[in-house]
């Protein structure tokens, strides 16, 4: 019996978007049963480049320029910079992004040749991709006193990994001459692979 489910949600304060979906399949035939579950998850988020606290520090009485331009500094005093403009930094091409994507597939097969005997095997595989991209423009006010060639910053990270696991079970139980006997065999398999490792 197949079933499908999808969901999507967003969180405006952090500009986070989450997508998830899964597909379930189940099939029975005589003494066999097969099932498969596929799950997909994707998350993307962007933190505000300028924190709300920076806006709170700025006095609320600064007037908008007639031509609509955004000044880099809110106040000057005898050529000494007094207050940076958070709107200036917010309008630059700076970014703080995080993304992740994951796919998981789990499959299982079960065989019941006898009432007292069950053989079950399952296998699962998961692949995940993570990425972060943080860039601060050289025009940001925090670099005003920095050497020209040292202005700006970029931090980029990504990771890819693969994990698979499985097991084979043999369970047998029965009543033999008034004695109940239960036995089983379990063979586990598990491995984690970093796809970006040398």
Steps between C-alpha positions, in 0.01 A plus 500: 500500500677820386479829688653839422550801727654841434535802727640850463550770760668837523618713789514869400720633786793290387388448140502125550328263260450131575378239252448136584330212326474126531369212295396173668443176310380168642439176309389161630492177303438163663779457756699802381479864602696790349509859617688810391510852642660793319552828689626832360585806709621842388568803720625843398543797730644848489587691813466880489839650419428790735376402844190669639709632788692719251177672398406544866829681567426761234300805607151507342507865392727481196322642198484331164706667227293687237657300218443169682866406526625310804792661680782283631518690828223656706712753686829681453681709757816686406586233241458225759239241412243473774231259388487247210179467304352145528299559181825549309631162609164334437494623137838353415541160333598331827337168578471231766352185347462141615364212294456130564359215292446141600359184341430180691370173359413202720405162351398183680393151395342236721437132441290274721536143369362360827291635784798462730762634258558855380783623278538874461754714319518878481730754341512878534707768331526871581675777310533850645641824360569803721616842384562836669594824325582811707621809315558849641546775243822707502270805512363401841562767763682248721792510252534878492830498691632189324767494231351510152620154399377345825143624482215252468469142613378172356443172681371209293457143620338195350470138598374186330465162661345164436382253761358156446392232740319171488429184690387143447287334767403137548246435774362158588288394792286202586377261764691172491371233741380763744820703474473842335809582297583835345810558288621768265789629293578867437758620245539882508669717236585869543737737321553877487681663207621860475469575129735799522778321685830441320 
